[in-house]
Amino acid sequence: MKTTFIILIGLLATNAYAQGVSEVNLTAFSEELTYGRPVEVDLDSAFIYTQVDSIMSLGIREEAFPGAQLLVAKKGKIIFHKAYGHHTYDSIQRVTLNDIYDLASVTKITAALPALMKLHGEGKLSLDEPFSSYWDPWKKVADKKQLTVREILSHQAGLTPYIVFLNEIIKKNGRLKKRWVRPKANSKYNNQAYEELFIKDRFKRKVYREISRSAVNDEKKYRYSGLTFLLYPQLVKNLTGTDYATYLRTQFYDPLGNTTMGFNPKTKNFSNAIVPTEIDTLFRFSLTKDWVHDENAALMGGISGNAGLFATAKDLARLMQMYMNYGIYGGRRYLKEETVKEFIKVQFPENENRRGLGFDKPLLGNDTLKLEAAYPAPKASAESFGHSGFTGTFVWADPKDQLVFIFLSNRVYPYRSHRKLYSLNIRTALHSVFYEAAATHSD
């Protein structure tokens, strides 16, 4: 088995150059994460370090990313946490284990989703009610007023995938419209997108209006759309009476001990280094650092449901462990067990839609695919779930194998055109190591 896996990783390098959840004892895993060694959870340590080091070295050498880090926990123990490379290709600042990363779309399941799950568990958000029951602007929109929360969260509603709101604030000559953007904050421009870039407060209303007017596909099939994630912060405030960022911090992040998890880290005075993302040539005209990379989230003042969250690997591990424990962490219940199980379940398999509610899931039939075609690892169980992020992030949890996998990188440095993270299938290859390590240990 070990030889087969090494050959498979070699093939990746060559190409670069050319339904129910198994019963587990949740009590044993509901305490806080602790550090341990692979052998304590029956994994082959030598195999893990050899393979991960090789794959990470390949990624850096091929400029899939300048640096990255990987944290893996199994059965409540962090058995691997290592940093590789540097923040940028000039090799000045090394990646460290407490670096803070822009999570991009991982925000969807680590910010918007926990809030929605809690509201669902409290009976304040019904999955099979029309979304318009909670979002008044859609009540008079013919093609949206009957779309259910379940359809929307599972990307089964036919919504437009994306709207580039940056186009609304840039003139044809490339300059920013003073109507929407100012270099200093004032009573009408309070949402900071970047250094000396403040967005007019009313721009959010324009975003909501454009989303309401966007097209809906009549054919209801899997079509990924992040548009409603721009609405969820206001939805959460409407349903709770508390602003979105405060709600997340008080209900989840602070109790979990996730001290770096949050929005707009530039304003928090962290001692941790914040990993830069892209050299922006359209909007910010500098290396995007300390502020969110995603332009839509930036225009919302950095606080959104589609992107904008920053965190360390350890913070992410705690939250994913809580999900994997069906809502419990450190002896405290954050979410109802039945809520978590419903959200991580594939919703429309009959329509060839692999998605859960907000959560990504393995490709249908993933266990039959070779490594280069699989997503995530072929041996990840059908009960597993997670999400990826545009900046080069990836989180995944597997309740059956009690495995939490956190990969963080800034693959968009210096430009988003760097896509070898995908062509090399780095994340899937790394993920597979920890399933193969169990097999090799038992040989």
RODO-2510 file (C-alpha; in nm, 4 decimals, decimal comma):
residues 443
     n   res          X          Y          Z
     1     m     0,0000     0,0000     0,0000
     2     k     0,2794     0,2433     0,0906
     3     t     0,4616     0,1794    -0,2380
     4     t     0,1415     0,2301    -0,4362
     5     f     0,0759     0,5666    -0,2723
     6     i     0,4316     0,6928    -0,3273
     7     i     0,4060     0,6004    -0,6953
     8     l     0,0780     0,7904    -0,7173
     9     i     0,2353     1,1036    -0,5700
    10     g     0,5185     1,0626    -0,8180
    11     l     0,2673     1,0630    -1,1020
    12     l     0,1291     1,3937    -0,9774
    13     a     0,4754     1,5445    -0,9841
    14     t     0,5358     1,4083    -1,3331
    15     n     0,2114     1,5619    -1,4581
    16     a     0,3170     1,8938    -1,3073
    17     y     0,6218     1,8957    -1,5078
    18     a     0,4584     1,7946    -1,8364
    19     q    -2,5142     0,7647     0,4474
    20     g    -2,5571     0,7300     0,7988
    21     v    -2,2711     0,8298     1,0271
    22     s    -2,0955     0,5485     1,2106
    23     e    -2,1530     0,5471     1,5839
    24     v    -1,8636     0,6917     1,7828
    25     n    -1,8035     0,7617     2,1484
    26     l    -1,8566     1,1365     2,1389
    27     t    -1,7780     1,1745     2,5087
    28     a    -1,4207     1,0708     2,4359
    29     f    -1,3813     1,3427     2,1743
    30     s    -1,5867     1,6291     2,3218
    31     e    -1,3046     1,7707     2,5305
    32     e    -1,0592     2,0278     2,4011
    33     l    -0,8009     1,9349     2,1391
    34     t    -0,4661     1,8253     2,2759
    35     y    -0,1344     1,7535     2,1065
    36     g    -0,0236     1,3976     2,0484
    37     r     0,1837     1,1780     1,8201
    38     p     0,0610     0,9866     1,5140
    39     v     0,1422     0,6514     1,6751
    40     e    -0,1055     0,7295     1,9559
    41     v    -0,3893     0,7131     1,7007
    42     d    -0,2409     0,4237     1,5027
    43     l    -0,0839     0,6277     1,2221
    44     d     0,2598     0,5769     1,0692
    45     s     0,4620     0,8852     1,1679
    46     a     0,7559     0,8253     0,9320
    47     f     0,5233     0,7796     0,6368
    48     i     0,3297     1,0978     0,7201
    49     y     0,6334     1,3231     0,7539
    50     t     0,8070     1,1830     0,4462
    51     q     0,5024     1,2200     0,2246
    52     v     0,3840     1,5588     0,3510
    53     d     0,7334     1,7077     0,3279
    54     s     0,7635     1,5792    -0,0282
    55     i     0,4271     1,7167    -0,1409
    56     m     0,4820     2,0548     0,0251
    57     s     0,8283     2,0832    -0,1281
    58     l     0,6784     2,0087    -0,4694
    59     g     0,4157     2,2786    -0,4192
    60     i     0,6703     2,5438    -0,3247
    61     r     0,9143     2,4413    -0,5983
    62     e     0,6406     2,4577    -0,8623
    63     e     0,5122     2,7906    -0,7233
    64     a     0,1737     2,6530    -0,6314
    65     f     0,2204     2,8704    -0,3203
    66     p     0,5131     3,0478    -0,1513
    67     g     0,4340     2,8842     0,1806
    68     a     0,1682     2,6858     0,3625
    69     q     0,0870     2,5048     0,6798
    70     l    -0,0964     2,1864     0,7637
    71     l    -0,2753     2,0859     1,0837
    72     v    -0,4329     1,7433     1,1250
    73     a    -0,6173     1,6130     1,4286
    74     k    -0,7379     1,2586     1,4817
    75     k    -0,9502     1,1358     1,7711
    76     g    -0,9173     1,4688     1,9465
    77     k    -0,5382     1,4872     1,9199
    78     i    -0,3420     1,7246     1,6967
    79     i    -0,0955     1,4757     1,5545
    80     f     0,0528     1,6949     1,2810
    81     h     0,1074     2,0702     1,2651
    82     k     0,3903     2,2017     1,0543
    83     a     0,4682     2,5167     0,8537
    84     y     0,6491     2,5307     0,5196
    85     g     0,8046     2,8038     0,3079
    86     h     0,7608     3,1780     0,3302
    87     h     0,4918     3,4454     0,3029
    88     t     0,6264     3,5551    -0,0363
    89     y     0,8739     3,4255    -0,2931
    90     d     1,1455     3,6636    -0,1735
    91     s     1,1924     3,4184     0,1178
    92     i     1,2137     3,6924     0,3808
    93     q     0,9400     3,5985     0,6296
    94     r     0,8941     3,2329     0,7119
    95     v     0,5522     3,0807     0,7701
    96     t     0,4913     3,0137     1,1398
    97     l     0,2273     2,8047     1,3139
    98     n     0,0396     3,1036     1,4585
    99     d     0,0141     3,2998     1,1324
   100     i    -0,3288     3,4383     1,0471
   101     y    -0,4766     3,3594     0,7037
   102     d    -0,7473     3,5072     0,4839
   103     l    -0,9907     3,2132     0,4676
   104     a    -1,1824     3,3277     0,1563
   105     s    -1,4861     3,0994     0,0973
   106     v    -1,4064     2,8892     0,4031
   107     t    -1,5815     3,1884     0,5675
   108     k    -1,9082     3,0410     0,4413
   109     i    -1,8931     2,7455     0,6813
   110     t    -1,7040     2,9150     0,9642
   111     a    -1,8996     3,2420     0,9916
   112     a    -2,2322     3,2480     0,8072
   113     l    -2,3134     2,8815     0,8600
   114     p    -2,2685     2,8473     1,2384
   115     a    -2,5001     3,1453     1,2823
   116     l    -2,7629     2,9970     1,0494
   117     m    -2,7334     2,6557     1,2132
   118     k    -2,7885     2,8020     1,5574
   119     l    -3,0903     2,9984     1,4368
   120     h    -3,2312     2,6824     1,2789
   121     g    -3,1831     2,4874     1,6009
   122     e    -3,3687     2,7589     1,7910
   123     g    -3,6615     2,7419     1,5519
   124     k    -3,5956     3,0872     1,4066
   125     l    -3,5002     2,9654     1,0572
   126     s    -3,6876     2,6875     0,8807
   127     l    -3,5095     2,5073     0,5983
   128     d    -3,8245     2,4431     0,3990
   129     e    -3,9737     2,7891     0,4279
   130     p    -3,9192     3,0348     0,1434
   131     f    -3,6137     3,2505     0,2046
   132     s    -3,8441     3,5464     0,1376
   133     s    -4,0101     3,4709     0,4737
   134     y    -3,6925     3,6057     0,6325
   135     w    -3,5749     3,8471     0,3629
   136     d    -3,8493     4,0984     0,2834
   137     p    -3,7038     4,2323    -0,0456
   138     w    -3,7675     3,8928    -0,2083
   139     k    -4,1381     3,8770    -0,1230
   140     k    -4,2249     4,0684    -0,4398
   141     v    -3,9631     3,9095    -0,6676
   142     a    -4,1452     3,6538    -0,8813
   143     d    -3,8538     3,4212    -0,9535
   144     k    -3,7227     3,4236    -0,5941
   145     k    -4,0159     3,4457    -0,3551
   146     q    -4,0705     3,0667    -0,3455
   147     l    -3,7056     2,9581    -0,3232
   148     t    -3,6525     2,7711     0,0019
   149     v    -3,3659     2,8081     0,2462
   150     r    -3,2765     2,4420     0,1816
   151     e    -3,2563     2,4934    -0,1955
   152     i    -3,0411     2,8017    -0,1552
   153     l    -2,7952     2,6564     0,0985
   154     s    -2,7481     2,3414    -0,1104
   155     h    -2,6926     2,5429    -0,4309
   156     q    -3,0037     2,3918    -0,5851
   157     a    -3,2000     2,7139    -0,6344
   158     g    -3,0637     2,8211    -0,9736
   159     l    -2,9296     3,1527    -0,8456
   160     t    -2,6705     3,3520    -1,0410
   161     p    -2,3265     3,2293    -0,9324
   162     y    -2,1539     3,5654    -0,8815
   163     i    -2,1831     3,9384    -0,9386
   164     v    -1,8694     4,1528    -0,9669
   165     f    -1,9735     4,4539    -0,7594
   166     l    -1,6326     4,6093    -0,8132
   167     n    -1,7599     4,7112    -1,1572
   168     e    -2,0036     4,9466    -0,9858
   169     i    -1,7332     5,1612    -0,8257
   170     i    -1,4715     5,1794    -1,1040
   171     k    -1,4935     5,4242    -1,3933
   172     k    -1,4034     5,3291    -1,7499
   173     n    -1,0674     5,5023    -1,7039
   174     g    -0,9924     5,2780    -1,4054
   175     r    -1,0399     5,5437    -1,1390
   176     l    -1,2688     5,4940    -0,8409
   177     k    -1,6044     5,6717    -0,8317
   178     k    -1,6066     5,9332    -0,5567
   179     r    -1,9776     5,8728    -0,5238
   180     w    -1,9005     5,5388    -0,3618
   181     v    -1,5398     5,5549    -0,2374
   182     r    -1,3555     5,8126    -0,0278
   183     p    -1,0002     5,8162     0,1165
   184     k    -1,1232     5,9070     0,4657
   185     a    -1,4148     5,7979     0,6784
   186     n    -1,7037     6,0337     0,7501
   187     s    -2,0652     6,0075     0,8593
   188     k    -2,1700     5,8484     0,5297
   189     y    -1,8557     5,6468     0,4509
   190     n    -1,7901     5,4094     0,7396
   191     n    -1,7185     5,0737     0,5744
   192     q    -1,3456     5,0341     0,5317
   193     a    -1,2326     4,8190     0,2393
   194     y    -0,8595     4,8898     0,2646
   195     e    -0,6091     5,1542     0,3696
   196     e    -0,7593     5,4916     0,2722
   197     l    -1,0560     5,3251     0,1007
   198     f    -1,3937     5,3808     0,2661
   199     i    -1,7175     5,2659     0,1025
   200     k    -2,0415     5,4586     0,1264
   201     d    -2,2798     5,2995     0,3759
   202     r    -2,5605     5,2957     0,1188
   203     f    -2,3597     5,0735    -0,1125
   204     k    -2,4906     4,7710     0,0783
   205     r    -2,8410     4,8615    -0,0321
   206     k    -2,7202     4,8631    -0,3913
   207     v    -2,5721     4,5149    -0,3402
   208     y    -2,8995     4,3847    -0,1957
   209     r    -3,0951     4,5388    -0,4839
   210     e    -2,8693     4,3895    -0,7521
   211     i    -2,8943     4,0461    -0,5921
   212     s    -3,2746     4,0752    -0,5895
   213     r    -3,2683     4,1628    -0,9603
   214     s    -3,0250     3,8873    -1,0603
   215     a    -3,1407     3,6048    -1,2864
   216     v    -3,2630     3,2677    -1,1638
   217     n    -3,2242     2,9570    -1,3772
   218     d    -3,5538     2,7781    -1,4360
   219     e    -3,3792     2,4411    -1,4329
   220     k    -3,3257     2,3398    -1,0711
   221     k    -2,9922     2,1611    -1,0621
   222     y    -2,6597     2,2030    -0,8861
   223     r    -2,5311     2,5522    -0,9565
   224     y    -2,2908     2,7004    -0,7052
   225     s    -2,3867     3,0522    -0,5949
   226     g    -2,2405     3,2626    -0,3161
   227     l    -2,4760     3,5593    -0,3597
   228     t    -2,6986     3,5010    -0,0567
   229     f    -2,3902     3,4815     0,1654
   230     l    -2,3644     3,8573     0,1136
   231     l    -2,7113     3,8866     0,2678
   232     y    -2,6652     3,6640     0,5735
   233     p    -2,4936     3,9217     0,7979
   234     q    -2,8006     4,1463     0,7754
   235     l    -3,0317     3,8436     0,8046
   236     v    -2,8576     3,7357     1,1268
   237     k    -2,8924     4,0865     1,2677
   238     n    -3,2604     4,0954     1,1714
   239     l    -3,3302     3,7637     1,3480
   240     t    -3,1157     3,8149     1,6580
   241     g    -3,1041     4,1898     1,7155
   242     t    -2,7239     4,1606     1,7356
   243     d    -2,4789     4,2561     1,4665
   244     y    -2,3295     3,9607     1,2807
   245     a    -1,9662     3,9939     1,3927
   246     t    -2,0626     4,0360     1,7582
   247     y    -2,3031     3,7430     1,7404
   248     l    -2,0351     3,5123     1,6040
   249     r    -1,7789     3,6279     1,8551
   250     t    -2,0030     3,5876     2,1603
   251     q    -2,1823     3,2684     2,0543
   252     f    -1,8889     3,0781     1,9022
   253     y    -1,5423     3,2290     1,8727
   254     d    -1,4816     3,3543     2,2275
   255     p    -1,6238     3,0438     2,4014
   256     l    -1,4172     2,8182     2,1708
   257     g    -1,1009     3,0123     2,2537
   258     n    -1,0639     3,1288     1,8930
   259     t    -0,8952     3,4575     1,9769
   260     t    -0,7769     3,5370     1,6224
   261     m    -1,0891     3,4288     1,4361
   262     g    -1,2760     3,7318     1,3069
   263     f    -1,3006     4,0063     1,0479
   264     n    -1,0722     4,2984     0,9612
   265     p    -0,7660     4,1790     1,1564
   266     k    -0,5783     4,5009     1,0791
   267     t    -0,7967     4,6701     1,3395
   268     k    -0,7247     4,4110     1,6124
   269     n    -0,3536     4,4743     1,6812
   270     f    -0,2618     4,1055     1,6792
   271     s     0,0988     4,0097     1,7436
   272     n     0,0514     3,7278     1,4920
   273     a     0,1722     3,7837     1,1371
   274     i    -0,1048     3,8103     0,8779
   275     v    -0,0178     3,6313     0,5553
   276     p    -0,0534     3,8525     0,2426
   277     t    -0,2582     3,7512    -0,0592
   278     e    -0,2552     3,9132    -0,4043
   279     i    -0,0849     4,2145    -0,5589
   280     d    -0,4024     4,3966    -0,6611
   281     t    -0,3803     4,5864    -0,9893
   282     l    -0,7490     4,6860    -1,0124
   283     f    -0,8727     4,8259    -0,6838
   284     r    -0,6150     4,8590    -0,4079
   285     f    -0,3044     4,8933    -0,6268
   286     s    -0,0774     4,7281    -0,3715
   287     l    -0,0089     4,3955    -0,2044
   288     t    -0,3307     4,3027    -0,0263
   289     k    -0,2329     4,2362     0,3332
   290     d    -0,4181     4,2659     0,6647
   291     w    -0,7453     4,3200     0,4748
   292     v    -0,9740     4,0759     0,2932
   293     h    -0,8752     3,9728    -0,0587
   294     d    -1,2284     3,9126    -0,1925
   295     e    -1,3523     4,2341    -0,3526
   296     n    -1,7209     4,1791    -0,2774
   297     a    -1,6485     4,1207     0,0905
   298     a    -1,4195     4,4246     0,0933
   299     l    -1,6992     4,6429    -0,0433
   300     m    -1,9186     4,5235     0,2450
   301     g    -1,6636     4,6661     0,4863
   302     g    -1,4747     4,3383     0,5208
   303     i    -1,7589     4,1752     0,7148
   304     s    -1,9546     3,9307     0,5029
   305     g    -2,0775     3,5750     0,4789
   306     n    -1,9064     3,4863     0,1526
   307     a    -1,5510     3,5794     0,2600
   308     g    -1,3686     3,8086     0,5017
   309     l    -1,2966     3,5797     0,7968
   310     f    -0,9354     3,5413     0,9137
   311     a    -0,7982     3,2813     1,1544
   312     t    -0,5082     3,0593     1,2544
   313     a    -0,5045     2,6874     1,1835
   314     k    -0,5629     2,6094     1,5511
   315     d    -0,8737     2,8281     1,5604
   316     l    -1,0119     2,6485     1,2571
   317     a    -0,9359     2,3096     1,4100
   318     r    -1,1441     2,3871     1,7185
   319     l    -1,4449     2,4922     1,5128
   320     m    -1,4218     2,1916     1,2795
   321     q    -1,3789     1,9580     1,5775
   322     m    -1,6970     2,1043     1,7254
   323     y    -1,8827     2,0288     1,4019
   324     m    -1,7397     1,6778     1,3921
   325     n    -1,8618     1,6232     1,7483
   326     y    -2,2106     1,7238     1,6268
   327     g    -2,2123     2,0544     1,8100
   328     i    -2,0034     1,9873     2,1234
   329     y    -1,6561     2,1100     2,2137
   330     g    -1,4815     2,1346     2,5494
   331     g    -1,7890     2,0016     2,7274
   332     r    -2,0112     2,2798     2,5915
   333     r    -2,2895     2,2376     2,3372
   334     y    -2,2923     2,5040     2,0665
   335     l    -2,5329     2,3497     1,8166
   336     k    -2,8034     2,0854     1,8328
   337     e    -2,6867     1,7417     1,7229
   338     e    -2,9774     1,6931     1,4833
   339     t    -2,9038     2,0321     1,3252
   340     v    -2,5420     1,9462     1,2497
   341     k    -2,6351     1,6054     1,1107
   342     e    -2,8933     1,7617     0,8794
   343     f    -2,6577     2,0316     0,7515
   344     i    -2,3717     1,7911     0,6742
   345     k    -2,6005     1,5524     0,4835
   346     v    -2,6206     1,5480     0,1022
   347     q    -2,9541     1,7150     0,0220
   348     f    -3,0271     1,6423    -0,3450
   349     p    -2,8297     1,3317    -0,4521
   350     e    -3,1036     1,2431    -0,7018
   351     n    -3,0089     1,5595    -0,8922
   352     e    -2,6384     1,4712    -0,8910
   353     n    -2,5812     1,7443    -0,6346
   354     r    -2,3166     1,6459    -0,3785
   355     r    -2,3675     1,9463    -0,1487
   356     g    -2,4921     1,9558     0,2062
   357     l    -2,6447     2,2701     0,3522
   358     g    -2,3633     2,5194     0,3068
   359     f    -2,1053     2,2448     0,3496
   360     d    -1,9185     2,0916     0,0606
   361     k    -1,9161     1,7132     0,0385
   362     p    -1,7121     1,4500    -0,1483
   363     l    -1,7819     1,4043    -0,5166
   364     l    -2,0566     1,1499    -0,5669
   365     g    -1,8763     0,8185    -0,6183
   366     n    -1,5535     0,9750    -0,4900
   367     d    -1,4357     0,6455    -0,3384
   368     t    -1,4160     0,4933    -0,6885
   369     l    -1,1904     0,7677    -0,8301
   370     k    -0,8149     0,7804    -0,8624
   371     l    -0,6303     1,0392    -0,6582
   372     e    -0,5861     1,2861    -0,9433
   373     a    -0,9636     1,2932    -1,0097
   374     a    -1,0921     1,2744    -0,6518
   375     y    -1,2203     1,5496    -0,4209
   376     p    -1,1300     1,5276    -0,1403
   377     a    -0,9200     1,2170    -0,0622
   378     p    -1,0756     0,9038    -0,2164
   379     k    -1,0872     0,7353     0,1248
   380     a    -1,2674     1,0243     0,2945
   381     s    -1,6023     0,8881     0,4062
   382     a    -1,9332     0,9894     0,2520
   383     e    -2,0164     1,1446     0,5905
   384     s    -1,7237     1,3878     0,5677
   385     f    -1,7656     1,7574     0,4926
   386     g    -1,5768     2,0844     0,4602
   387     h    -1,5052     2,3700     0,2183
   388     s    -1,2276     2,5235     0,0113
   389     g    -1,1262     2,8869    -0,0291
   390     f    -1,0078     3,0863    -0,3314
   391     t    -0,6951     3,2150    -0,1570
   392     g    -0,5682     2,8578    -0,1158
   393     t    -0,7399     2,7322     0,1974
   394     f    -0,9127     2,4020     0,2655
   395     v    -1,0777     2,2512     0,5743
   396     w    -1,2357     1,9081     0,6050
   397     a    -1,3750     1,6889     0,8830
   398     d    -1,4585     1,3191     0,8776
   399     p    -1,6802     1,1947     1,1638
   400     k    -1,6317     0,8315     1,0635
   401     d    -1,2522     0,8474     1,0886
   402     q    -1,2504     1,1254     1,3506
   403     l    -1,0140     1,3253     1,1302
   404     v    -0,9883     1,7059     1,1022
   405     f    -0,7723     1,8403     0,8183
   406     i    -0,6692     2,2067     0,7893
   407     f    -0,4589     2,3330     0,4963
   408     l    -0,3734     2,7025     0,4721
   409     s    -0,1820     2,8758     0,1946
   410     n    -0,1763     3,2002    -0,0030
   411     r    -0,1709     3,0464    -0,3492
   412     v    -0,2986     3,3766    -0,5006
   413     y     0,0390     3,5401    -0,4328
   414     p     0,1528     3,7243    -0,6319
   415     y    -0,1458     3,6823    -0,8659
   416     r    -0,4592     3,4674    -0,8763
   417     s    -0,3418     3,3283    -1,2104
   418     h    -0,1193     3,0904    -1,0105
   419     r    -0,3311     2,7747    -1,0248
   420     k    -0,0883     2,4896    -0,9721
   421     l    -0,2440     2,4215    -0,6339
   422     y    -0,5305     2,2817    -0,8424
   423     s    -0,3410     2,1193    -1,1300
   424     l    -0,1081     1,9411    -0,8885
   425     n    -0,4049     1,8433    -0,6695
   426     i    -0,1919     1,9286    -0,3675
   427     r    -0,4714     1,9385    -0,1104
   428     t    -0,6193     1,6039    -0,2090
   429     a    -0,2764     1,4421    -0,2108
   430     l    -0,2002     1,5754     0,1384
   431     h    -0,5426     1,4689     0,2645
   432     s    -0,4858     1,1171     0,1316
   433     v    -0,1615     1,0798     0,3271
   434     f    -0,3514     1,0566     0,6547
   435     y    -0,5815     0,7833     0,5299
   436     e    -0,2938     0,5876     0,3776
   437     a    -0,0929     0,6292     0,6987
   438     a    -0,3519     0,4241     0,8818
   439     a    -0,3320     0,1524     0,6186
   440     t     0,0491     0,1406     0,6256
   441     h     0,0538     0,1296     1,0049
   442     s    -0,1687    -0,1774     1,0024
   443     d     0,0462    -0,3611     0,7440
***
